[in-house]
């Protein structure tokens, strides 16, 4: 028996370099990540991690911007 391969375009099989904001949440890996967080009751922890990551990125951007202005 040979396996058939689905060659139809599918949003879940988008290459990371072709990913945009519009199709980010429909990526299979991201959907699985959201499902894992929901199933295990990790919303609070995920929110805390996202706040931490966003604050670090914001500090880097702020520091980079102030260096270029001087």
N, C-alpha and C positions, 0 to 999 in steps of 0.2 A: 504494500500500500504506500502510495506517495502522498505527502502532505501538500495541500494547496496553500499557496501564499496569496494573501490579500494585497493587491497592488493599487487599490483605490486610495485616493488621497484621504488622509484622516488627520484631524487636528491634534490627536494624541501622539502622533509620531513626528512632531515638528522638531527639526534640528535646533539646538540651543542658539546657534548664531542667527537663525531666522525667526527667533521668538520676539514678539512685540508685546506691548502692554495689553492689547486686545486679546491675544491668545495665550497669555501667561497662565491664567487660571484653568484653562482647558487642557493644559499639558498633563499627561498621565502621572508623572512624578509628583507634581504639585497637588493634584487631586488626591493621590494616595497619602500625601503628607497631611492635608487638611482632614482626611478621613481618620487617620491615626490620632491626630490631636483631639478630634471630636469623640472618637470611640473610647479613648483613655482618660477623658476629662482633664486635658492639659491646657485648656484655654488660658487660664491665669498665667501659667508658666510660659506659654508661648508668647503671650502679650508682654510679659516682663523681658523676655529675650529680645523681642522686636524693639522695645523701647531702648534697651541697652545698645543694640546694634545701630539704631537710628541716631542715638545721641553721639556715638563714636564717629559715625560718618559725618554728622553735622559739625562736630568739632574739627575734624580734618578739613572739611570744606571751608570753614570759617578761618582756620589758620592759614590755609593756602591762599585764600582771597586777600587776607590782610598783608601777606608777604608780597603779593604782586602789586599792591597799591603803593607801597613805599618806595 
